[in-house]
Amino acid sequence: MRLLVVEDEEDLVDALRVGLVRAGYAVDVAYDVAQAQEKLQVNSYDLVLLDLNLPDGDGFELCRAVRRAEYGQAVRILMVTARDRLDDRVRGLDEGADDYLVKPFAFPELLARVRALLRRDTGGTSVLEVGELRLDTARFEAHRTGRQLHLTPKEFGVLHYLMTRPGHVVSTEELLEHVWDEHTDPFTNTVRVTVGNLRRKLGVEGLIDTVIGKGYRLREKT
Ligand code: CA
């Protein structure tokens, strides 16, 4: 899952980036509204963490633009802001934020809200099951036939993405978009290497098929 952090406080950005990457997310950062607009135009995100007081404008405006589908994606928005007044919170949710968190916050709460928003796509549970595979996104644990798999954040991210689309072919570009961040060279073989390592750790042949010229497919029944 790929997140865009829109935030101008550098210390907070650094802390968020470290914590979110450790939790298995790909993270891009925009320090102002203009950068956020650029990134939303070229990349697709699963969630935007949006500060409201930005150096060149207001997060509400960006939120409205996302909701008007100006960037062609129905991305979820978590407002993270020091504006703690009731009318700001109400306005944030009315303008289209999916959730609103007031600064200062405890990082575990931010992570829990991120997970809650992202699992709306998977029927409200933090546990995904496909055949013998079980993925607990809250505990960051993966199991196959009851045996725990020791995955890196990227391997976990790839498996998570594939498990939300079992039986569907997922292209290398799509995996790069959703599991890696903008600093990844699009011509890299990192996806192929990561999928190779993931297959080895799954310990069984044929769970993830390569569809030549198209991408990868997780078998629906494993
Ligand atoms: Ca700010």
Boltz pocket constraint, residues with backbone or C-beta under 6 A from the ligand:
constraints:
  - pocket:
      binder: B
      contacts: [[A, 7], [A, 8], [A, 9], [A, 51], [A, 52], [A, 53], [A, 54]]
      max_distance: 6.0
